[in-house]
C-alpha cells in the first residue's frame, strides 16, 4: 500500500483536508549504536571543529528509519495520514540511543467546498 507522505505533518490538521477517522497513536522506534570505527572517525573530526558529519549521518539515518516505521504502523491500521508528528531521543547507555517518531494516525479526505 502506498502512503502519501504529504499527509504527514507536525500540525494537528492538514490544509484542505478533513479528518474522518482517528486511529490513535502510532510510533516507530529504532535503537542505534555508534561503531568503534565511527567513533574514531568522529573523534578526528572533533579535532578540527565544525559539523561532525559521521554523527549527523547516524542521527539522520535513525530519524528516517523511525519515521518510516511510524508510517508502516499507520498504514497497517488503515490510516492515510499522520498528524502531530514528533521525535524523541533517549540515550539508553553510552553510545546507544533510542529514536522515537510518533503521531496520531488518521484517515483524511479532501475538504468539501
Z-matrix of the N, CA and C atoms (Angstrom, degrees):
N
C 1 1.461
C 2 1.530 1 109.57
N 3 1.318 2 115.96 1 130.16
C 4 1.452 3 121.36 2 178.95
C 5 1.524 4 109.95 3 -82.59
N 6 1.323 5 116.29 4 137.10
C 7 1.460 6 121.21 5 -179.28
C 8 1.520 7 107.81 6 -114.55
N 9 1.327 8 117.01 7 126.03
C 10 1.463 9 122.47 8 -179.23
C 11 1.532 10 108.86 9 -79.38
N 12 1.327 11 116.38 10 104.24
C 13 1.462 12 120.77 11 -176.99
C 14 1.525 13 112.82 12 -66.15
N 15 1.329 14 117.89 13 -13.89
C 16 1.466 15 118.99 14 175.96
C 17 1.528 16 110.74 15 -73.30
N 18 1.322 17 117.11 16 -10.64
C 19 1.468 18 121.73 17 175.77
C 20 1.524 19 111.65 18 -95.54
N 21 1.319 20 116.92 19 25.14
C 22 1.468 21 123.15 20 176.98
C 23 1.518 22 107.07 21 -120.62
N 24 1.336 23 116.65 22 128.11
C 25 1.463 24 120.03 23 -175.90
C 26 1.525 25 111.53 24 -151.93
N 27 1.322 26 115.03 25 155.14
C 28 1.461 27 120.89 26 172.47
C 29 1.530 28 110.67 27 -80.31
N 30 1.327 29 116.56 28 -15.73
C 31 1.473 30 121.11 29 177.94
C 32 1.531 31 109.30 30 -75.34
N 33 1.310 32 116.07 31 175.02
C 34 1.465 33 120.58 32 -179.14
C 35 1.529 34 112.40 33 -105.42
N 36 1.320 35 115.38 34 12.38
C 37 1.455 36 121.42 35 173.03
C 38 1.515 37 107.94 36 -154.09
N 39 1.320 38 115.60 37 159.89
C 40 1.459 39 121.58 38 177.76
C 41 1.530 40 108.34 39 -113.16
N 42 1.328 41 118.01 40 130.16
C 43 1.464 42 120.51 41 -179.30
C 44 1.527 43 111.71 42 -57.11
N 45 1.312 44 115.76 43 136.22
C 46 1.468 45 123.73 44 177.39
C 47 1.525 46 113.89 45 62.41
N 48 1.327 47 116.72 46 21.14
C 49 1.460 48 121.82 47 178.39
C 50 1.528 49 109.23 48 -128.30
N 51 1.325 50 115.55 49 151.68
C 52 1.463 51 121.45 50 176.13
C 53 1.523 52 107.88 51 -117.51
N 54 1.320 53 116.04 52 131.22
C 55 1.461 54 121.05 53 176.60
C 56 1.523 55 107.71 54 -79.33
N 57 1.331 56 116.59 55 122.38
C 58 1.464 57 120.28 56 -178.62
C 59 1.530 58 112.16 57 -110.70
N 60 1.338 59 116.65 58 -13.17
C 61 1.464 60 119.24 59 176.76
C 62 1.524 61 109.41 60 -155.06
N 63 1.326 62 115.32 61 140.24
C 64 1.454 63 122.96 62 178.42
C 65 1.527 64 107.24 63 -115.34
N 66 1.325 65 117.20 64 122.70
C 67 1.465 66 121.81 65 -178.50
C 68 1.523 67 112.91 66 -96.81
N 69 1.318 68 117.02 67 -11.73
C 70 1.461 69 120.37 68 -177.79
C 71 1.518 70 112.08 69 100.09
N 72 1.293 71 115.03 70 -168.01
C 73 1.463 72 122.20 71 -173.60
C 74 1.526 73 111.15 72 -73.61
N 75 1.320 74 114.76 73 137.64
C 76 1.462 75 122.88 74 170.98
C 77 1.519 76 107.68 75 -124.23
N 78 1.330 77 116.18 76 154.21
C 79 1.454 78 118.06 77 -178.04
C 80 1.512 79 110.51 78 -150.45
N 81 1.305 80 113.31 79 158.59
C 82 1.458 81 122.84 80 171.39
C 83 1.508 82 106.88 81 -131.11
N 84 1.316 83 116.50 82 128.16
C 85 1.463 84 121.08 83 -178.07
C 86 1.523 85 108.14 84 -124.27
N 87 1.316 86 115.65 85 132.80
C 88 1.463 87 121.58 86 176.03
C 89 1.528 88 107.55 87 -134.35
N 90 1.304 89 116.70 88 139.84
C 91 1.467 90 121.45 89 176.71
C 92 1.520 91 107.00 90 -118.14
N 93 1.309 92 115.98 91 124.93
C 94 1.461 93 121.75 92 -176.77
C 95 1.524 94 110.31 93 -125.74
N 96 1.326 95 114.44 94 151.50
C 97 1.459 96 120.68 95 173.53
C 98 1.520 97 108.86 96 -126.18
N 99 1.298 98 115.44 97 155.79
C 100 1.461 99 120.74 98 175.30
C 101 1.530 100 107.79 99 -83.34
N 102 1.312 101 116.41 100 139.91
C 103 1.464 102 119.99 101 175.78
C 104 1.522 103 109.43 102 -81.83
N 105 1.300 104 116.22 103 159.85
C 106 1.463 105 120.76 104 177.41
C 107 1.525 106 109.77 105 -61.13
N 108 1.329 107 116.94 106 -43.48
C 109 1.469 108 120.98 107 179.20
C 110 1.525 109 109.98 108 -61.92
N 111 1.348 110 116.75 109 -43.66
C 112 1.463 111 120.68 110 178.44
C 113 1.514 112 111.95 111 -62.12
N 114 1.321 113 116.48 112 -39.92
C 115 1.465 114 120.07 113 179.71
C 116 1.525 115 111.10 114 -64.97
N 117 1.330 116 116.53 115 -39.98
C 118 1.465 117 119.93 116 179.04
C 119 1.536 118 109.72 117 -66.08
N 120 1.342 119 116.31 118 -46.36
C 121 1.466 120 119.93 119 178.63
C 122 1.520 121 112.04 120 -60.50
N 123 1.341 122 116.06 121 -43.46
C 124 1.469 123 119.98 122 178.53
C 125 1.526 124 110.38 123 -65.41
N 126 1.322 125 116.59 124 -35.25
C 127 1.466 126 120.49 125 177.13
C 128 1.512 127 111.32 126 -59.74
N 129 1.342 128 116.80 127 -41.87
C 130 1.463 129 120.23 128 176.83
C 131 1.524 130 110.74 129 -65.02
N 132 1.343 131 117.26 130 -39.71
C 133 1.466 132 119.94 131 -179.91
C 134 1.530 133 111.14 132 -64.18
N 135 1.338 134 117.48 133 -33.12
C 136 1.463 135 119.42 134 -179.38
C 137 1.530 136 111.50 135 -67.76
N 138 1.325 137 117.25 136 -23.93
C 139 1.469 138 120.17 137 178.37
C 140 1.517 139 111.86 138 -63.62
N 141 1.344 140 116.38 139 -29.90
C 142 1.456 141 120.63 140 -176.00
C 143 1.524 142 112.90 141 -100.42
N 144 1.319 143 117.81 142 -5.17
C 145 1.456 144 121.57 143 178.92
C 146 1.515 145 112.48 144 75.96
N 147 1.315 146 116.02 145 177.09
C 148 1.455 147 121.27 146 178.43
C 149 1.518 148 112.77 147 85.64
N 150 1.318 149 115.35 148 -162.28
C 151 1.456 150 122.21 149 -178.00
C 152 1.532 151 110.15 150 -66.91
N 153 1.297 152 116.72 151 133.04
C 154 1.463 153 121.55 152 176.22
C 155 1.520 154 105.99 153 -96.96
N 156 1.332 155 115.63 154 89.52
C 157 1.460 156 121.72 155 -169.44
C 158 1.523 157 113.64 156 -61.17
N 159 1.313 158 118.85 157 -32.05
C 160 1.468 159 120.39 158 178.84
C 161 1.531 160 110.79 159 -62.70
N 162 1.322 161 116.73 160 -42.44
C 163 1.468 162 119.88 161 178.15
C 164 1.520 163 111.19 162 -72.27
N 165 1.349 164 116.56 163 -37.25
C 166 1.465 165 120.15 164 177.94
C 167 1.524 166 109.89 165 -59.77
N 168 1.326 167 116.70 166 -46.50
C 169 1.467 168 121.06 167 179.38
C 170 1.529 169 111.51 168 -63.06
N 171 1.322 170 117.57 169 -40.99
C 172 1.462 171 121.76 170 178.34
C 173 1.528 172 110.34 171 -62.11
N 174 1.315 173 117.10 172 -45.42
C 175 1.468 174 121.44 173 -179.78
C 176 1.526 175 110.97 174 -65.74
N 177 1.318 176 117.12 175 -43.82
C 178 1.464 177 120.37 176 -179.64
C 179 1.524 178 110.84 177 -64.17
N 180 1.314 179 117.89 178 -41.73
C 181 1.472 180 121.63 179 178.68
C 182 1.533 181 110.05 180 -62.76
N 183 1.325 182 117.58 181 -41.50
C 184 1.467 183 121.20 182 179.09
C 185 1.526 184 110.53 183 -64.34
N 186 1.331 185 118.22 184 -41.46
C 187 1.463 186 121.68 185 178.62
C 188 1.529 187 111.44 186 -64.83
N 189 1.323 188 116.83 187 -43.73
C 190 1.466 189 120.85 188 178.95
C 191 1.524 190 110.31 189 -62.47
N 192 1.322 191 116.86 190 -44.29
C 193 1.466 192 120.28 191 -179.80
C 194 1.526 193 111.52 192 -63.55
N 195 1.335 194 117.25 193 -43.01
C 196 1.466 195 120.74 194 178.60
C 197 1.529 196 110.65 195 -64.21
N 198 1.334 197 117.14 196 -41.37
C 199 1.466 198 122.52 197 177.71
C 200 1.529 199 110.26 198 -59.88
N 201 1.329 200 117.08 199 -48.39
C 202 1.461 201 120.86 200 -178.69
C 203 1.528 202 111.59 201 -63.34
N 204 1.330 203 117.54 202 -37.70
C 205 1.472 204 120.36 203 176.06
C 206 1.522 205 110.77 204 -64.31
N 207 1.340 206 117.38 205 -38.56
C 208 1.458 207 120.78 206 177.36
C 209 1.532 208 110.05 207 -63.32
N 210 1.331 209 117.44 208 -43.76
C 211 1.468 210 122.02 209 178.82
C 212 1.526 211 109.98 210 -60.69
N 213 1.320 212 117.18 211 -43.89
C 214 1.463 213 121.01 212 178.16
C 215 1.524 214 110.97 213 -60.27
N 216 1.327 215 116.43 214 -42.13
C 217 1.466 216 121.31 215 179.03
C 218 1.531 217 110.24 216 -61.54
N 219 1.335 218 116.93 217 -44.39
C 220 1.466 219 121.22 218 179.54
C 221 1.525 220 110.77 219 -63.52
N 222 1.330 221 117.23 220 -44.08
C 223 1.465 222 121.36 221 -179.51
C 224 1.523 223 110.81 222 -63.30
N 225 1.331 224 117.55 223 -39.03
C 226 1.465 225 121.37 224 178.56
C 227 1.525 226 111.46 225 -62.15
N 228 1.318 227 116.43 226 -30.17
C 229 1.466 228 120.94 227 179.19
C 230 1.532 229 111.62 228 -79.93
N 231 1.329 230 117.19 229 -14.23
C 232 1.458 231 121.44 230 -178.09
C 233 1.511 232 113.90 231 100.10
N 234 1.327 233 117.72 232 5.86
C 235 1.470 234 121.71 233 -179.17
C 236 1.523 235 110.66 234 -77.16
N 237 1.321 236 115.48 235 157.21
C 238 1.466 237 120.13 236 173.02
C 239 1.530 238 111.42 237 -122.17
N 240 1.340 239 116.54 238 11.31
C 241 1.458 240 121.66 239 177.96
C 242 1.512 241 111.39 240 -158.01
N 243 1.321 242 115.36 241 161.62
C 244 1.466 243 121.73 242 174.81
C 245 1.522 244 107.22 243 -138.27
N 246 1.322 245 116.70 244 127.30
C 247 1.463 246 121.95 245 178.66
C 248 1.526 247 109.56 246 -114.57
N 249 1.329 248 116.28 247 163.24
C 250 1.463 249 121.40 248 177.21
C 251 1.517 250 112.98 249 64.19
N 252 1.319 251 117.65 250 34.04
C 253 1.468 252 121.17 251 -176.13
C 254 1.527 253 110.45 252 -69.01
N 255 1.325 254 114.39 253 135.37
C 256 1.469 255 122.26 254 179.14
C 257 1.520 256 109.24 255 -140.06
N 258 1.330 257 115.18 256 159.34
C 259 1.462 258 122.38 257 173.63
C 260 1.518 259 108.62 258 -119.31
N 261 1.313 260 115.57 259 150.76
C 262 1.454 261 121.87 260 173.54
C 263 1.520 262 106.89 261 -144.29
N 264 1.302 263 117.52 262 147.55
C 265 1.466 264 121.53 263 177.62
C 266 1.521 265 108.62 264 -135.79
N 267 1.322 266 115.00 265 140.70
C 268 1.456 267 121.30 266 -179.88
C 269 1.521 268 108.74 267 -136.73
N 270 1.327 269 115.86 268 131.69
C 271 1.454 270 119.05 269 174.42
C 272 1.524 271 107.75 270 -81.20
N 273 1.340 272 115.37 271 116.80
C 274 1.461 273 121.05 272 -178.21
C 275 1.524 274 110.07 273 -80.15
N 276 1.311 275 116.14 274 -44.37
C 277 1.462 276 122.69 275 173.02
C 278 1.518 277 106.53 276 -152.85
N 279 1.298 278 117.33 277 175.97
C 280 1.454 279 120.65 278 -176.47
C 281 1.530 280 110.39 279 -56.88
N 282 1.335 281 115.84 280 117.89
C 283 1.446 282 121.23 281 178.26
C 284 1.516 283 115.28 282 83.48
N 285 1.337 284 117.71 283 0.39
C 286 1.470 285 121.70 284 179.71
C 287 1.525 286 108.28 285 -120.68
N 288 1.338 287 115.85 286 119.86
C 289 1.459 288 121.37 287 -174.98
C 290 1.521 289 110.79 288 -126.33
N 291 1.333 290 114.98 289 136.98
C 292 1.465 291 121.95 290 173.13
C 293 1.524 292 107.26 291 -96.69
N 294 1.338 293 116.60 292 132.90
C 295 1.457 294 121.55 293 173.67
C 296 1.520 295 106.98 294 -117.78
N 297 1.314 296 115.56 295 127.21
C 298 1.458 297 123.02 296 -178.00
C 299 1.518 298 108.55 297 -118.52
N 300 1.321 299 116.11 298 130.58
C 301 1.462 300 122.32 299 173.18
C 302 1.519 301 105.76 300 -119.72
N 303 1.331 302 117.28 301 126.85
C 304 1.458 303 119.64 302 -175.80
C 305 1.524 304 111.22 303 -144.50
N 306 1.316 305 114.63 304 159.04
C 307 1.450 306 121.53 305 179.11
C 308 1.516 307 109.69 306 -171.53
N 309 1.318 308 116.84 307 -169.42
C 310 1.453 309 122.87 308 179.37
C 311 1.520 310 108.54 309 -109.51
N 312 1.337 311 115.58 310 121.57
C 313 1.458 312 121.17 311 179.12
C 314 1.526 313 109.32 312 -77.91
N 315 1.322 314 115.76 313 135.97
C 316 1.466 315 121.05 314 -178.06
C 317 1.527 316 109.89 315 -142.53
N 318 1.326 317 114.61 316 160.65
C 319 1.457 318 120.96 317 165.57
C 320 1.517 319 106.46 318 -105.96
N 321 1.334 320 115.48 319 129.33
C 322 1.459 321 121.06 320 178.95
C 323 1.520 322 109.42 321 -121.78
N 324 1.331 323 114.29 322 151.13
C 325 1.458 324 122.05 323 175.29
C 326 1.526 325 107.13 324 -132.48
N 327 1.327 326 117.47 325 156.48
C 328 1.468 327 119.06 326 177.50
C 329 1.531 328 111.12 327 -57.36
N 330 1.323 329 115.39 328 137.46
C 331 1.473 330 120.88 329 179.42
C 332 1.519 331 109.70 330 -66.51
N 333 1.315 332 116.08 331 143.96
C 334 1.474 333 121.85 332 177.57
C 335 1.531 334 108.23 333 -85.05
N 336 1.294 335 113.23 334 135.22
C 337 1.371 336 116.37 335 167.15
C 338 1.374 337 135.46 336 100.86
